[in-house]
Amino acid sequence: MIKRNFCWIVIAVFMLSQTAFAEGINLETVYPYSLEHKNIYKTVGSATNPFYINIESYDAPEPQDVNVEILLPEGLTFNEDDDWQEVKTGKGLIIKRSWTLPANYGQNFDLLYLRANEKLTEGKHDIVVKVSGKSWQKNNNITFTHEFGEKNADDINLQEKQLDSSKFNWYIQSVTLPVDNLGNKDDRIQERTVYIKDTALESFRNRMTGDGATNWAAVF
């Protein structure tokens, strides 16, 4: 009787540990994503819009492999990406990939580009995101509204152009020139060199406030 009770205690502790780790996963998804958080959950015409996904893990006892699946409604297409695989279904397109969540704390994120075609009807549509580990699963459901908008010659020409996804990756918010107020160059600065802001202090502050090592939404 004592051995049986002990076994049930071990199983209960194991299940609680798995549940606790599943609760240590934060899944964030936004479509369409914008740095200013404007026009979220609304698309117009055949424009290409970014889809933002961020998986944040904390209190993880060890690294863990996870599978990510994103089910798109019919009429929403995906700009090809080598890290993601496409699977066509009767209900729409599934794009998926695998990630490894690091132990203790980590963030895995990506920015995808989705384009509406003529099959995407006006009204509300859902994007279903599933992230699953060895013994847990987290789901996010994004509801967005699509409008046809006004068709004109510029829209038609834009549809015919081949979009290059490499042009959508980064945005320049400001430029700092290595000169003083008189335009004199600092001799210590090498030519053709880009300096990146040191985020060590920001990382420490974010960890203390519980926001994670880096605010990737602000970075994007």
C-alpha angles and dihedrals in degrees: 000000000000092000092050092051090048091053091052090050091052091049092048092050090049092050092048091051091052091048091048091053092048087055087053090069121093114193117194123182129171130180126213092017122205131172091230092046090235125148092009114174093017131098130182129201122326097323122144111240131187122246115208123205125177127178115192120188127189138170088025112162093208141353114289134194116229133187121223123202126179118190112204123197120246110280096034112104131192127231104232119262125180092222094057132062126213126221119182118216136172091257096048142285126325118203118188145170142165128249134186114224110211123231121267099004136356147141129222116186142159142180116223129186121228126187129198120225133189092281093066104096126211116268137047123340134178132227112197118205120193124187116182135181131186095292107003142058135198124196132196124190119201118195116196134173121231125204127186095220125192117318117220139156093273092055091050092049090048091054091053094053120094107241118223109213091200089072093062100059108088140027128204111222099174142356124218116199118211094234136100127241090280094052095253113151121234106242091209091066114089120222120256091020126136117204119210121208114255106244096186094105091044090049092052092048093048092049091051091050093044096247095120131248096301135013095232093180088062090045092055 
